[in-house]
């Protein structure tokens, strides 16, 4: 899909996608011509993750970059990736404070239980 379609499907404006590309938060698409690229489902998932970390987690773009870097490291154990994310989530939950934050925490806790993973609660 082209960047316009990626924007439509992810709900992230094109200028924001271009900013994430420049900052290295989102990998470049496959070039189809000198000024056009093709983006796949992985790009859409990555955008949704960035927006969740930003909007729900209250992370700064710098902190999101650190979390994504940990995720992209194939030698990084899953619990360390989860720890990198958990350590950077603001206690207030950014704009999602209140019932939404509690729902998100419960959903994460349930996911961890189902996977048999443990978080140290730092």
BELJO-V176707 format. One record per residue. PSI is psi in whole degrees, 0 to 359 (999 if undefined). BURIAL is + if it has 16 or more other C-alpha atoms within 10 Angstrom, else -. Layout:
psi,burial
PSI,BURIAL
PSI,BURIAL
This chain:
psi,burial
153,-
171,-
326,+
318,-
319,-
319,+
313,+
314,-
327,-
341,+
9,-
127,+
149,-
314,-
326,-
319,-
316,+
323,-
314,-
324,+
313,-
323,-
353,-
11,-
333,+
131,+
149,-
149,-
174,+
121,-
130,-
343,-
174,-
333,-
20,-
149,-
157,-
133,+
145,+
185,-
329,-
326,-
319,+
316,+
318,-
318,+
318,+
321,+
314,-
313,+
323,+
316,-
325,+
307,+
317,-
316,+
340,+
19,+
150,+
165,-
327,+
316,-
321,+
318,+
319,+
317,+
314,+
323,+
319,-
319,+
324,+
349,-
109,-
340,-
357,-
121,-
151,-
318,-
330,-
325,-
314,+
320,+
320,+
320,+
313,+
322,+
338,-
350,+
131,+
146,-
329,-
342,-
19,+
225,+
352,-
23,-
154,-
211,-
324,-
320,-
316,+
319,-
317,-
318,-
318,-
320,-
318,-
316,-
319,-
318,-
315,-
317,-
313,-
324,-
349,-
20,-
156,-
140,-
144,-
354,-
22,-
999,-
